[in-house]
Amino acid sequence: MTNKGFAKPKPGGARLLSYELVSQVNRGGAFANLRLPELLDESDLDQRDRAFATELSYGTLRMQGKHDYAISKKIDRSFLELDEKILDLLRIGTHQIFEMRVPIHAAVGETVEVARLVAGESKGSYVNALLRSIAADLHIYEELESDPDIADIEKIAIIYSHPVWIINAYFDQLKDWDAVKKLLAINNLPVAPHIVAWPGKSSVDEILAIGGSKLGLGSYSVLSNHLPNQYPAIKDKRAGVQDMGSQLISEIFFATRDAASKDWLDLCAGPGGKAALLNNLLAQNFPDAHFTANEPAAHRAELVARVVPKEKIVSFDGRDHLAFGKKFDRILIDAPCTGLGALRRRPEARWRRSLSDLKELIPLQRDLIDSAYEMLNPGGIIGFATCSPLLAETRGQVLDAKYRHKDLEILDISNFSPAGATGVGEDGTMQLWTHVEGSDSMFLALLRKPE
């Protein structure tokens, strides 16, 4: 009689793929949104298993902070001593137990099969024992919430699976713990892709004919109910995938046009979403305008070239205004930032960013604004945008820019936005919030140089 313990492992393809993605993201620095489509294309999974793998892997990456608490209560050693493969396997198994409609026996048994294949029999047995122990303690998080020895902020960080510093940064802006919790909760929910119908190349009606619903922000935005490649306009590069908040940024900036605004620059164009919409808006409505998309990083410039004509793309250091050799009437700065406004779409970002990142990002953002100011014609407008709600990357940068360039005027975005006063504060800048508008938490300020 064959000993079952030595039978050949037979892991399901969806769980094995999920493990590969989680491992490559956590251990190899991969980006989930880029690597997952590649793994799916290389697989022979059917549609149902593809959906399962996506939910499991993205969900695990989002919620692994929460899962680590349950794991920590059961392991017999510190996290630092835990084998990396075992840790990721435990996270995947724990996610199925607590966050998915998977029977416990399947969550444990199927994860153990993956463990036996990728980590060996002995480690598979260890994963089996730990997952069974976790599954036998389903009230662990209720007990956490009633534990008087754990600070409230730590409880929020564990339950909502966000680092404490991000939670505090949200509260600094929102000043309301209920609102913070709503934002944290929505960051943990999957969201269908938002589609942008590029004007002159496709239409909202064409996208809706395939499937989906019109989104509230952005004139060209659709919430998809199909995979992106099932839309002919996307396959033909007549439409793109872009959050409606990002679409709104381009629309608002385009709306600042006047007869004198001939030269337009996207200073940080990669990966190309805002540049593509802005370029098509100009081509369709203002054909005499000249549009330039700048992206210094070669791999990101290649992405821009997929959606913007190559002859309109340059690759300069955006901080070196002399490299451009000319002045512009409109300059969009979609500045490199922490990206804390798009955590629901970037599941690993919350674990990769830290406050120390601001030490590099804040000076870079400041230098980009200064460079744009030098390149801006009198009467010109800078659009400063970040995918972040952090004060240091938003209103703080605007106030700092006005201190250095006292002639800059902050324009009221309500006068230019197709969404009116949505997200617009008393100072005229716009801060969107995922839990309010349903978009990424985008920021935009319009800064005008006097004539």
JOURLIN-V570866 format. One line per field, one symbol per residue. ss: DSSP state (H for helix, E for strand, C for the rest). psi: psi as a letter, one per 40 degrees, with the letter a starting at -180 (. if undefined). A space follows every 50 residues. Layout:
# JOURLIN-V570866
ss: ???
psi: ???
This chain:
# JOURLIN-V570866
ss: CCCHHHCCCCCCHHHHHHHHHHHHHHHHCCCHHHHHHHHHHHCCCCHHHH HHHHHHHHHHHHHHHHHHHHHHCCCCCCHHHCCHHHHHHHHHHHHHHHHC CCCHHHHHHHHHHHHHHHHCHHHHHHHHHHHHHHHCCCCHHHHHHCCCCC CHHHHHHHHCCCCHHHHHHHHHHHCCHHHHHHHHHHHCCCCCCEEEECCC CCCHHHHHHHCCEECCCCCCEEECCCCHHHCHHHHCCCEEECCHHHHHHH HHHHCCCCCCCCEEEECCCCCCHHHHHHHHHHHHHCCCCEEEEECCCHHH HHHHHCCCCHHHEECCCCCCHHHHCCCEEEEEEECCCCCHHHCCCCCCHH HHCCHHHHHHHHHHHHHHHHHHHHHEEEEEEEEEEECCCCHHHCHHHHHH HHHHCCCCEEECHHHCCCCCCCCECCCCCEECCHHHHCCCCCEEEEEECC C
psi: hhhddeihigiidddddddddddddddeeihddddddddddeifiidddd ddddddddddddedddddddddedifiiddehhdddddddddddddddei ghiddddddddddddddeeidddddddddddddddegeeddddddeheeh iddddddddefiidddddddddddfhdddddddddddehihiihihhhhe daidddddddiaihidihefhhhieiideehddddefeiihhiddddddd ddddeeiadegdhihhdgdieeddddddddddddegeeihhhhhhdhddd ddddedehhdeehigiheegddddeiiidhhhggihadfeefddegdedd ediiddddddddddddddddddddehiheihhhhiigiehddebdddddd ddddgeehhhihddeeheebehehadeeihhihdedeeiigiihihhhhi .
